[in-house]
Amino acid sequence: MILETERLTLRPWKDEDAEGLFEYAKDPDVGPAAGWMPHKNVKESLSVIRNVLDGPQCYAICLKGTDAPIGSIELILNGGYAETDAYDACELGYWIAKPFWGQGLVPEAARELMRYGFNELGMSVIWCAAFGGNTKSMRVQEKIGFTFVKKVEGLKIEGIGKTVDLYVTKISKEEFMGTICGADCTNCGMKAACKGCIKTCGKPFGGTCVAAEYIKAGGKKAYEEFKEMLRQEINELLKSMDIPEALALYELAGSYVNLGYELPSGETVKFLNDKNIYLGCQIEVPDWELCCGVVADASFILVVRYGINGSDPELICYKKR
């Protein structure tokens, strides 16, 4: 089985990978954080490929367009982990070479393998874990939707000869198919066209989502800070036009807010992308017969007024940020 993402190819390990594996697995900053000692030579790396990285759902992580492994990711099946004695549960494990840290490659690979696990292998729960102090791995798990379950204190790890605290997390299929930002999409009128937020790495309609992009880059706190900063910026703009302030901003599907504006020539133009998800809200303006709406993302703020169901829209302001 070969899986692909935007930047990566996930494929089974092979003997020919031994030298490439050794190049990265000899790094003392990589193995011990995952529970194994740095490799001593290519022969040891070959043995690991044949006896450890040989699971049915173990994949070499390769940059797209190359066949050189830069890490490994696996769903450990059939009770291979203490928390997963159920046939429809498994454990996610991963590591990536140091030169590729901080590029979001592990979350990207993990989301694809999780998608495969839930949708193709019939998993209902995927578990994961990280040693105490391994903040990078904990951050990855947070980004891809895992939630904390328990802390196991004083666990002896034979592979590295140390006693550590283990932080255990898990995610269900229902949670995986939910949203990255935590929005309640239960009553969304666009559900039929939605392909799942976490499943698509924050692109449920095929385009970018302002919420998902900020959360993937810096977490939910960073997104909330951006949203409040954007709201204040919008309110400064609205104030200059004597329009009441926006009390809150909401995630809005582009196809819902992408109105068509008629030019003097009779041509109709649109400024948004139906596939994207923006932030915005509707504002009630005293003495206005029309509605006022605001749509924005990291690059622009759009203020419009329109009639019932978005009829006869009029562009009031388009501001680049």
N, C-alpha and C positions, 0 to 999 in steps of 0.2 A: 504494500500500500504506500502511495506517495501522496502527501498533502501539500497544498500550496497556500500561501498568503500573499499579501501585496509585495512583501520584500523577501520572503523566505520559501524554501523548499524543505519539507520534512520527509526523510526517506530512511529505510532501514540501514543499520550499520553494516559494513563489509570489511573483510580482512585488509583490503587496500587502504583503509583509513588509519591504520596503526600509527604511521609516522605523523600524520596530521594530528591525531588524538594526543600523542605523546608531547607534541610541541606545546599544547595548551594545558594538558593534564599534569605536567611537571611543575606548574606554577603553584607555590605554597599558599597563595591567596584564593585558590579555586576549590581544590578538593576537600580540605578539612571543614569548610563551611557546609559542605553537602554530605559529610560523614565518611569520607575516604581520604587516604593519604596521597600525596603527590606521587605520580608515577616515576619509577626509577629509570626505565629504559623502554625502547620500542617493543621489546618482547613482552613486557608486562602489559603494555597498552593492547597488544594483540590478544593476550589472554583475557583481558577485560572485555574486549569486543565479543569474544567467543563465549564467555561464561557469565557476563554481567549485563552487557548491553544487547542481549539476545532475546529479550522478551518480545511477545507478539505485538505489543504496542509501544515499543521503544524506537525512537527515531533520532537520527543525526540531524541537527539543525544546520542548514546550509544557506548562505546568501543566494538569492535567486540569480541564475546565470552562472553559478559556480557549482562545483560538486565537492567543495572542501568543507568538512564539518567545523563548526565554530562552537558547538555545544551539543547538549543532549537533552531530550525531553521524553517522558514516558508516562503512560497510564499503567500502573501495576495492578493486574487483575487477579482474580481467583484467590482472594484472601492473602495476598502478598504483604499486607500491612495489617497491623493489629486491629485497626479500626474498621476494616473492611471484610468482615466475614460473610456479608450478604453477596449474593450472586450479581446484584445490580448496583454494586458500589465498588469503587476503586480508589487508588491513591495517585495523585499527580506529583511527579518528581522532575527536577530540571537543574541544569547548570549551564552557564555560558562563559566563554573565555573572556579574560579580563579586558582585552582591547575593545570588546564590544559591549561593555557595561554602559548603562545610562542611555541607551539608544531605543529603549522600548521594544527590543526584539523578543525577550522572553514573554512578556504579556501577549505579544502578537502571535507567537507560536502556541502559547498556552490556550488562547481563545479558540484557535482552530482545532487543536486536539480535544479540547473540552466539547466543542460543537460535535466533533466526530463521536466522542464518547457518549454523549447524551442522545444524539439523533440516530447514529448508526449501530452503536454497541448496546444500546438499551440501558445505559446507566441512569439511575435515579439520583445518586449522590456521588460526588467526588470529594475526597478528603485531601488535605495537604498539611504540611508542617514545616517549621523552621526552628533552628536552634536559637536560644536566647542570645541576643547581640547581633544576629544576622538580619540587620534592618533592611538590607536590599531585598532579601527574599520575602520578608514580611510586607514590604511595600508592593512587591509584585502581586502577592496574594490579595492585598487590599484593592489594587487597581482592577483585578479581574473578577472581583465580586465575592471572594471568600470571606466568611465571618468567623470570628474567634469562638472556639468551643471550650477549650480547657488548656491548662498549663500542667505539664508533667514534670515534676521536679526531680532532680538527681538521677537522670537517666544515663546509664553507662553506655557509651558508644564504642564498641570493640574496634571498629575500623580505624579510629583515631586515638584510642586509648585515653579518652577523656570522659568526664561526667558532666552532663549539660542539662539545662532546662529545655524542654521541648514545648513549643506553642503550636497547638493543633487547631486547624481551621477546616471548614467544609462549605460546600455550595450544592444546592439542590438543582434539579433540572428546571423547576419553576422559577427559582431565583435567577438562574442563568438566562432564561428567556425573558427576564424582566428588563428593567432600565438601569443604565449606568448612573443617571442623576437622581434616581429615586422617585421620579414623577409617577403619579397614579394614572396609568393609561387605560384603566378598566372601561371607561365610557368614551374613549376616543373614537371619533367617526372615521378615522383613517386606519383602523386595525386590519382591515382586509388587505391593505397594501403594505403593511408593516412586516418586515422580515425579522424583527427581533433586535433590540438595541445591543445587548451584550453579545449576542450571536454574530452580529455584523460589525463588531468593534466600534459601535457608535454611529453606524451609517444605516439605520433601519429602512430608509427609503432610497438609498444609493448615494446620497450626497453627504456633506459634512454636517455635524450637529455642534453648535457652539458650546453646549453644555458638555458633551462627551469629550470634545477636544481639550477643554480646560481641565476636566477631571482626570483624563488620562495623563496629562502633562504634570499636574500638580496636586491632584486630589480634590475632594469635595470642598475643602476649605478654600482652596485657591479659586474654585468656581464661584462660590458664594461671595468672596471678596470682589471678584470681577463683576459679578451681577450687581452688587450694590454700587460699585464705582460707576458702572454704566448707567444705572438708574439715576444717580445724582447728576451725571452729565446730561442725560435726557431731560431732567427737570430744569436744568439751567437753560436749555434750549427752549423748552415749553414756556418757561417764565417770560422769555423775551417775546413770545407770541401771545401772551395773555391767555395761555391754556393751563388748566389745573394740572397739578403734578401727577405723575404716575406713582401710585402707591406700591405697586409690585410689578415684577416682570415674570412672564410665563413662557414656557417652551411652546413654540408654535410651528406646525408643519408648513413648509414653504408653499405647498400646493393649496393650502387654506388661505394664506395671506398674500399670495402673489397676484395682485389685482392688475387688470389691464387698463392703461390710461390712453385715452384717445387724443391724438395730436390734431392740430388745425387741418392737417392734410387728410384727416380721416383714418390714418393708420393707427393701430393700437400697439402699444409697447408695454413690456413688463420689465421690472428691474431686479426681480428676485429669481431664485432657482427653486423649482417645484420640489427637488429632491433634498434640499437642505432643511435644517431645523434652526429657527431663529428665536430670539427673545422679543417679547413685545406685550402689548396690552391695549385694551380699549378704554377711552377716557370720555366721561360725560362732560360736555361743555355747556354751561348755562346759555340759553338764548340761541343755541345752535339746533337747527332741525336735523342736521346730519350728524353722524357719529365721527369721532376722532380716534385714529389708531396710530400706534407707534410700533415699528419693527426695527430691530437692530441686531448687529453682531459685532465682532471685533473690528470690523473695517468701516462701518457706516451706521447712520441713524436715519430712518425714513419716517416722516410724519405726513399722514394723509387724512382726508375726510371722505366719507362715503355714505350712501343710503342703505336701505335695508338689504341684508345679504350681500353687501359689498357692491351694490349698484352705483353707477355714476361716480366712480372714485375721482378725487381731485388731489393732486400732489401739492402739499404745502411746503415741504422742505426735504431736501436730500443732503445730508452732511457727511462728508468723509471724515473718518476718525484718524 
